[in-house]
Amino acid sequence: MIKRQEFIGLRVKIKRSACKNQTGLLGKVVDETKHTLVIETKKGEKRVLKKNCIFLFETEKGWVEVVGRDIVFRPEERIKKVR
């Protein structure tokens, strides 16, 4: 299940965001905190709030959608808590 996996290193695209200028942002996750993902893009690093976004993560099986408010945990807690 993608929600229990490590996000750092995965390619990600923001499908929808409360901040309209973040919608469509594409890059690689380089850091994660309880409330944010840091995404390395062609224009530099962007920090986005998880709760404001719907993400598409690229996996070996294709793109998987994740609702940001479902993953608002510290990475080590998220791996244990999310089902």
N, CA, C and O atoms as CSV, one atom per row, in Angstrom:
chain,resi,resn,atom,element,x,y,z
A,1,MET,N,N,0.846,-1.188,0.000
A,1,MET,CA,C,0.000,0.000,0.000
A,1,MET,C,C,0.885,1.243,0.000
A,1,MET,O,O,1.794,1.372,0.820
A,2,ILE,N,N,0.613,2.139,-0.914
A,2,ILE,CA,C,1.449,3.332,-1.097
A,2,ILE,C,C,1.500,4.209,0.145
A,2,ILE,O,O,2.546,4.797,0.424
A,3,LYS,N,N,0.422,4.320,0.895
A,3,LYS,CA,C,0.394,5.214,2.063
A,3,LYS,C,C,1.344,4.754,3.163
A,3,LYS,O,O,1.700,5.549,4.033
A,4,ARG,N,N,1.760,3.501,3.148
A,4,ARG,CA,C,2.652,2.976,4.173
A,4,ARG,C,C,4.100,2.936,3.693
A,4,ARG,O,O,4.990,2.532,4.442
A,5,GLN,N,N,4.335,3.338,2.491
A,5,GLN,CA,C,5.664,3.272,1.887
A,5,GLN,C,C,6.425,4.572,2.108
A,5,GLN,O,O,5.830,5.614,2.382
A,6,GLU,N,N,7.722,4.499,1.988
A,6,GLU,CA,C,8.581,5.690,2.042
A,6,GLU,C,C,8.326,6.529,0.792
A,6,GLU,O,O,8.371,6.008,-0.323
A,7,PHE,N,N,8.059,7.825,0.970
A,7,PHE,CA,C,7.802,8.715,-0.161
A,7,PHE,C,C,9.077,9.344,-0.715
A,7,PHE,O,O,9.139,9.678,-1.899
A,8,ILE,N,N,10.086,9.508,0.123
A,8,ILE,CA,C,11.323,10.148,-0.328
A,8,ILE,C,C,11.926,9.327,-1.465
A,8,ILE,O,O,12.128,8.118,-1.348
A,9,GLY,N,N,12.203,10.016,-2.561
A,9,GLY,CA,C,12.763,9.369,-3.741
A,9,GLY,C,C,11.734,9.090,-4.826
A,9,GLY,O,O,12.100,8.817,-5.969
A,10,LEU,N,N,10.452,9.156,-4.484
A,10,LEU,CA,C,9.409,8.898,-5.483
A,10,LEU,C,C,9.109,10.154,-6.292
A,10,LEU,O,O,9.199,11.272,-5.785
A,11,ARG,N,N,8.749,9.950,-7.558
A,11,ARG,CA,C,8.245,11.063,-8.370
A,11,ARG,C,C,6.811,11.317,-7.945
A,11,ARG,O,O,6.061,10.387,-7.649
A,12,VAL,N,N,6.440,12.594,-7.919
A,12,VAL,CA,C,5.108,12.981,-7.477
A,12,VAL,C,C,4.591,14.118,-8.342
A,12,VAL,O,O,5.347,14.961,-8.824
A,13,LYS,N,N,3.280,14.111,-8.523
A,13,LYS,CA,C,2.611,15.206,-9.214
A,13,LYS,C,C,1.439,15.631,-8.342
A,13,LYS,O,O,0.742,14.787,-7.779
A,14,ILE,N,N,1.221,16.927,-8.231
A,14,ILE,CA,C,0.084,17.419,-7.464
A,14,ILE,C,C,-1.111,17.501,-8.409
A,14,ILE,O,O,-1.149,18.316,-9.331
A,15,LYS,N,N,-2.077,16.639,-8.149
A,15,LYS,CA,C,-3.281,16.580,-8.994
A,15,LYS,C,C,-4.194,17.768,-8.712
A,15,LYS,O,O,-4.766,18.359,-9.628
A,16,ARG,N,N,-4.323,18.111,-7.422
A,16,ARG,CA,C,-5.166,19.229,-7.029
A,16,ARG,C,C,-4.614,19.829,-5.749
A,16,ARG,O,O,-4.084,19.111,-4.902
A,17,SER,N,N,-4.736,21.135,-5.604
A,17,SER,CA,C,-4.254,21.820,-4.413
A,17,SER,C,C,-5.139,23.010,-4.101
A,17,SER,O,O,-5.701,23.634,-5.001
A,18,ALA,N,N,-5.259,23.324,-2.808
A,18,ALA,CA,C,-5.963,24.532,-2.396
A,18,ALA,C,C,-5.212,25.768,-2.899
A,18,ALA,O,O,-5.812,26.820,-3.119
A,19,CYS,N,N,-3.905,25.632,-3.077
A,19,CYS,CA,C,-3.071,26.696,-3.664
A,19,CYS,C,C,-2.996,26.428,-5.162
A,19,CYS,O,O,-2.244,25.559,-5.602
A,20,LYS,N,N,-3.755,27.154,-5.929
A,20,LYS,CA,C,-3.897,26.877,-7.367
A,20,LYS,C,C,-2.569,26.826,-8.117
A,20,LYS,O,O,-2.450,26.092,-9.098
A,21,ASN,N,N,-1.560,27.594,-7.674
A,21,ASN,CA,C,-0.272,27.596,-8.374
A,21,ASN,C,C,0.517,26.312,-8.133
A,21,ASN,O,O,1.528,26.091,-8.799
A,22,GLN,N,N,0.088,25.455,-7.199
A,22,GLN,CA,C,0.770,24.186,-6.953
A,22,GLN,C,C,0.188,23.041,-7.780
A,22,GLN,O,O,0.852,22.022,-7.971
A,23,THR,N,N,-1.035,23.193,-8.271
A,23,THR,CA,C,-1.653,22.157,-9.088
A,23,THR,C,C,-0.803,21.921,-10.330
A,23,THR,O,O,-0.438,22.861,-11.037
A,24,GLY,N,N,-0.494,20.654,-10.584
A,24,GLY,CA,C,0.327,20.288,-11.733
A,24,GLY,C,C,1.815,20.209,-11.438
A,24,GLY,O,O,2.587,19.765,-12.288
A,25,LEU,N,N,2.233,20.634,-10.246
A,25,LEU,CA,C,3.646,20.588,-9.867
A,25,LEU,C,C,4.154,19.147,-9.961
A,25,LEU,O,O,3.508,18.223,-9.467
A,26,LEU,N,N,5.299,18.964,-10.589
A,26,LEU,CA,C,5.867,17.635,-10.815
A,26,LEU,C,C,7.315,17.625,-10.374
A,26,LEU,O,O,8.064,18.559,-10.661
A,27,GLY,N,N,7.713,16.570,-9.676
A,27,GLY,CA,C,9.100,16.465,-9.249
A,27,GLY,C,C,9.325,15.221,-8.421
A,27,GLY,O,O,8.558,14.261,-8.490
A,28,LYS,N,N,10.395,15.251,-7.633
A,28,LYS,CA,C,10.790,14.117,-6.803
A,28,LYS,C,C,10.745,14.542,-5.339
A,28,LYS,O,O,11.217,15.623,-4.985
A,29,VAL,N,N,10.175,13.685,-4.488
A,29,VAL,CA,C,10.114,13.975,-3.061
A,29,VAL,C,C,11.522,13.854,-2.480
A,29,VAL,O,O,12.164,12.812,-2.609
A,30,VAL,N,N,12.001,14.930,-1.838
A,30,VAL,CA,C,13.345,14.911,-1.249
A,30,VAL,C,C,13.318,14.990,0.270
A,30,VAL,O,O,14.333,14.741,0.920
A,31,ASP,N,N,12.156,15.337,0.848
A,31,ASP,CA,C,12.036,15.367,2.311
A,31,ASP,C,C,10.561,15.319,2.671
A,31,ASP,O,O,9.695,15.683,1.875
A,32,GLU,N,N,10.292,14.860,3.895
A,32,GLU,CA,C,8.918,14.784,4.385
A,32,GLU,C,C,8.907,15.107,5.865
A,32,GLU,O,O,9.755,14.636,6.622
A,33,THR,N,N,7.940,15.913,6.272
A,33,THR,CA,C,7.687,16.177,7.689
A,33,THR,C,C,6.246,15.757,7.966
A,33,THR,O,O,5.564,15.230,7.087
A,34,LYS,N,N,5.799,15.993,9.176
A,34,LYS,CA,C,4.427,15.639,9.529
A,34,LYS,C,C,3.423,16.328,8.611
A,34,LYS,O,O,2.451,15.708,8.181
A,35,HIS,N,N,3.645,17.581,8.315
A,35,HIS,CA,C,2.662,18.372,7.574
A,35,HIS,C,C,3.034,18.678,6.125
A,35,HIS,O,O,2.186,19.147,5.366
A,36,THR,N,N,4.278,18.425,5.724
A,36,THR,CA,C,4.693,18.852,4.382
A,36,THR,C,C,5.473,17.776,3.624
A,36,THR,O,O,6.021,16.837,4.202
A,37,LEU,N,N,5.496,17.957,2.320
A,37,LEU,CA,C,6.417,17.251,1.437
A,37,LEU,C,C,7.287,18.312,0.775
A,37,LEU,O,O,6.793,19.371,0.389
A,38,VAL,N,N,8.581,18.029,0.645
A,38,VAL,CA,C,9.475,18.907,-0.099
A,38,VAL,C,C,9.732,18.218,-1.435
A,38,VAL,O,O,10.208,17.084,-1.489
A,39,ILE,N,N,9.406,18.927,-2.505
A,39,ILE,CA,C,9.486,18.372,-3.857
A,39,ILE,C,C,10.550,19.123,-4.642
A,39,ILE,O,O,10.506,20.348,-4.749
A,40,GLU,N,N,11.505,18.381,-5.192
A,40,GLU,CA,C,12.544,18.963,-6.053
A,40,GLU,C,C,11.972,19.033,-7.466
A,40,GLU,O,O,11.658,18.009,-8.073
A,41,THR,N,N,11.842,20.252,-7.980
A,41,THR,CA,C,11.327,20.460,-9.329
A,41,THR,C,C,12.445,21.039,-10.199
A,41,THR,O,O,13.552,21.282,-9.717
A,42,LYS,N,N,12.154,21.253,-11.458
A,42,LYS,CA,C,13.138,21.874,-12.355
A,42,LYS,C,C,13.463,23.302,-11.918
A,42,LYS,O,O,14.532,23.824,-12.235
A,43,LYS,N,N,12.547,23.928,-11.194
A,43,LYS,CA,C,12.739,25.309,-10.745
A,43,LYS,C,C,13.190,25.396,-9.292
A,43,LYS,O,O,13.182,26.481,-8.709
A,44,GLY,N,N,13.579,24.277,-8.702
A,44,GLY,CA,C,14.042,24.277,-7.313
A,44,GLY,C,C,13.094,23.541,-6.385
A,44,GLY,O,O,12.113,22.941,-6.825
A,45,GLU,N,N,13.396,23.593,-5.100
A,45,GLU,CA,C,12.593,22.880,-4.107
A,45,GLU,C,C,11.336,23.663,-3.755
A,45,GLU,O,O,11.366,24.883,-3.592
A,46,LYS,N,N,10.238,22.938,-3.644
A,46,LYS,CA,C,8.951,23.514,-3.247
A,46,LYS,C,C,8.435,22.723,-2.049
A,46,LYS,O,O,8.409,21.493,-2.075
A,47,ARG,N,N,8.027,23.428,-1.007
A,47,ARG,CA,C,7.440,22.789,0.176
A,47,ARG,C,C,5.932,22.949,0.076
A,47,ARG,O,O,5.428,24.065,-0.057
A,48,VAL,N,N,5.202,21.822,0.141
A,48,VAL,CA,C,3.745,21.866,0.018
A,48,VAL,C,C,3.102,21.212,1.230
A,48,VAL,O,O,3.610,20.226,1.765
A,49,LEU,N,N,1.979,21.774,1.652
A,49,LEU,CA,C,1.225,21.205,2.759
A,49,LEU,C,C,0.468,19.969,2.284
A,49,LEU,O,O,-0.240,20.008,1.278
A,50,LYS,N,N,0.626,18.881,3.015
A,50,LYS,CA,C,-0.054,17.637,2.656
A,50,LYS,C,C,-1.572,17.822,2.654
A,50,LYS,O,O,-2.255,17.398,1.721
A,51,LYS,N,N,-2.093,18.459,3.708
A,51,LYS,CA,C,-3.549,18.536,3.880
A,51,LYS,C,C,-4.247,19.308,2.778
A,51,LYS,O,O,-5.458,19.164,2.608
A,52,ASN,N,N,-3.528,20.121,2.025
A,52,ASN,CA,C,-4.132,20.936,0.974
A,52,ASN,C,C,-4.134,20.283,-0.399
A,52,ASN,O,O,-4.647,20.861,-1.357
A,53,CYS,N,N,-3.563,19.074,-0.507
A,53,CYS,CA,C,-3.312,18.515,-1.837
A,53,CYS,C,C,-3.863,17.106,-2.026
A,53,CYS,O,O,-4.102,16.364,-1.074
A,54,ILE,N,N,-4.053,16.777,-3.292
A,54,ILE,CA,C,-4.236,15.396,-3.723
A,54,ILE,C,C,-3.032,15.102,-4.604
A,54,ILE,O,O,-2.772,15.807,-5.579
A,55,PHE,N,N,-2.298,14.047,-4.244
A,55,PHE,CA,C,-1.044,13.712,-4.915
A,55,PHE,C,C,-1.207,12.503,-5.824
A,55,PHE,O,O,-2.065,11.647,-5.605
A,56,LEU,N,N,-0.363,12.453,-6.849
A,56,LEU,CA,C,-0.186,11.253,-7.661
A,56,LEU,C,C,1.275,10.841,-7.491
A,56,LEU,O,O,2.179,11.590,-7.861
A,57,PHE,N,N,1.509,9.647,-6.930
A,57,PHE,CA,C,2.858,9.125,-6.758
A,57,PHE,C,C,3.120,8.076,-7.824
A,57,PHE,O,O,2.266,7.232,-8.095
A,58,GLU,N,N,4.312,8.128,-8.434
A,58,GLU,CA,C,4.672,7.148,-9.450
A,58,GLU,C,C,5.281,5.930,-8.767
A,58,GLU,O,O,6.253,6.047,-8.022
A,59,THR,N,N,4.706,4.771,-9.026
A,59,THR,CA,C,5.212,3.513,-8.489
A,59,THR,C,C,5.557,2.588,-9.648
A,59,THR,O,O,5.378,2.945,-10.812
A,60,GLU,N,N,6.043,1.422,-9.328
A,60,GLU,CA,C,6.359,0.433,-10.369
A,60,GLU,C,C,5.113,0.021,-11.148
A,60,GLU,O,O,5.208,-0.390,-12.304
A,61,LYS,N,N,3.949,0.133,-10.517
A,61,LYS,CA,C,2.688,-0.271,-11.142
A,61,LYS,C,C,1.939,0.889,-11.785
A,61,LYS,O,O,0.823,0.710,-12.274
A,62,GLY,N,N,2.541,2.074,-11.791
A,62,GLY,CA,C,1.899,3.243,-12.377
A,62,GLY,C,C,1.666,4.325,-11.336
A,62,GLY,O,O,2.234,4.288,-10.244
A,63,TRP,N,N,0.830,5.281,-11.686
A,63,TRP,CA,C,0.543,6.416,-10.803
A,63,TRP,C,C,-0.565,6.052,-9.833
A,63,TRP,O,O,-1.579,5.472,-10.221
A,64,VAL,N,N,-0.363,6.400,-8.555
A,64,VAL,CA,C,-1.324,6.100,-7.496
A,64,VAL,C,C,-1.737,7.397,-6.820
A,64,VAL,O,O,-0.889,8.204,-6.441
A,65,GLU,N,N,-3.047,7.595,-6.670
A,65,GLU,CA,C,-3.578,8.811,-6.050
A,65,GLU,C,C,-3.615,8.670,-4.530
A,65,GLU,O,O,-4.021,7.637,-3.999
A,66,VAL,N,N,-3.181,9.736,-3.834
A,66,VAL,CA,C,-3.196,9.776,-2.376
A,66,VAL,C,C,-3.753,11.133,-1.937
A,66,VAL,O,O,-3.271,12.183,-2.362
A,67,VAL,N,N,-4.765,11.089,-1.088
A,67,VAL,CA,C,-5.342,12.313,-0.525
A,67,VAL,C,C,-4.430,12.763,0.613
A,67,VAL,O,O,-4.164,11.999,1.541
A,68,GLY,N,N,-3.957,13.990,0.539
A,68,GLY,CA,C,-2.985,14.499,1.491
A,68,GLY,C,C,-3.408,14.437,2.946
A,68,GLY,O,O,-2.596,14.117,3.814
A,69,ARG,N,N,-4.665,14.737,3.222
A,69,ARG,CA,C,-5.105,14.727,4.629
A,69,ARG,C,C,-5.039,13.323,5.238
A,69,ARG,O,O,-5.053,13.183,6.461
A,70,ASP,N,N,-4.968,12.289,4.406
A,70,ASP,CA,C,-4.856,10.909,4.900
A,70,ASP,C,C,-3.437,10.547,5.323
A,70,ASP,O,O,-3.222,9.499,5.933
A,71,ILE,N,N,-2.468,11.401,5.008
A,71,ILE,CA,C,-1.069,11.080,5.315
A,71,ILE,C,C,-0.409,12.135,6.202
A,71,ILE,O,O,0.816,12.253,6.221
A,72,VAL,N,N,-1.220,12.905,6.936
A,72,VAL,CA,C,-0.674,13.946,7.815
A,72,VAL,C,C,-0.201,13.302,9.120
A,72,VAL,O,O,-0.839,13.418,10.167
A,73,PHE,N,N,0.927,12.628,9.018
A,73,PHE,CA,C,1.628,11.997,10.131
A,73,PHE,C,C,3.113,12.180,9.880
A,73,PHE,O,O,3.530,12.444,8.752
A,74,ARG,N,N,3.914,12.041,10.930
A,74,ARG,CA,C,5.356,11.950,10.719
A,74,ARG,C,C,5.598,10.670,9.911
A,74,ARG,O,O,4.857,9.699,10.063
A,75,PRO,N,N,6.622,10.660,9.060
A,75,PRO,CA,C,6.838,9.489,8.208
A,75,PRO,C,C,6.884,8.173,8.992
A,75,PRO,O,O,6.283,7.182,8.578
A,76,GLU,N,N,7.592,8.164,10.116
A,76,GLU,CA,C,7.703,6.924,10.880
A,76,GLU,C,C,6.378,6.517,11.528
A,76,GLU,O,O,6.139,5.329,11.740
A,77,GLU,N,N,5.518,7.481,11.843
A,77,GLU,CA,C,4.191,7.183,12.399
A,77,GLU,C,C,3.234,6.748,11.301
A,77,GLU,O,O,2.417,5.848,11.497
A,78,ARG,N,N,3.339,7.395,10.139
A,78,ARG,CA,C,2.459,7.089,9.013
A,78,ARG,C,C,2.587,5.631,8.593
A,78,ARG,O,O,1.592,4.978,8.281
A,79,ILE,N,N,3.800,5.132,8.586
A,79,ILE,CA,C,4.043,3.751,8.168
A,79,ILE,C,C,3.347,2.780,9.116
A,79,ILE,O,O,2.912,1.710,8.689
A,80,LYS,N,N,3.236,3.132,10.391
A,80,LYS,CA,C,2.573,2.273,11.376
A,80,LYS,C,C,1.056,2.459,11.407
A,80,LYS,O,O,0.326,1.488,11.606
A,81,LYS,N,N,0.567,3.688,11.214
A,81,LYS,CA,C,-0.830,4.016,11.444
A,81,LYS,C,C,-1.749,3.844,10.232
A,81,LYS,O,O,-2.868,3.349,10.370
A,82,VAL,N,N,-1.296,4.241,9.072
A,82,VAL,CA,C,-2.159,4.275,7.886
A,82,VAL,C,C,-2.472,2.857,7.426
A,82,VAL,O,O,-1.604,1.985,7.384
A,83,ARG,N,N,-3.728,2.660,7.088
A,83,ARG,CA,C,-4.161,1.340,6.563
A,83,ARG,C,C,-4.556,1.440,5.133
A,83,ARG,O,O,-4.944,0.440,4.528
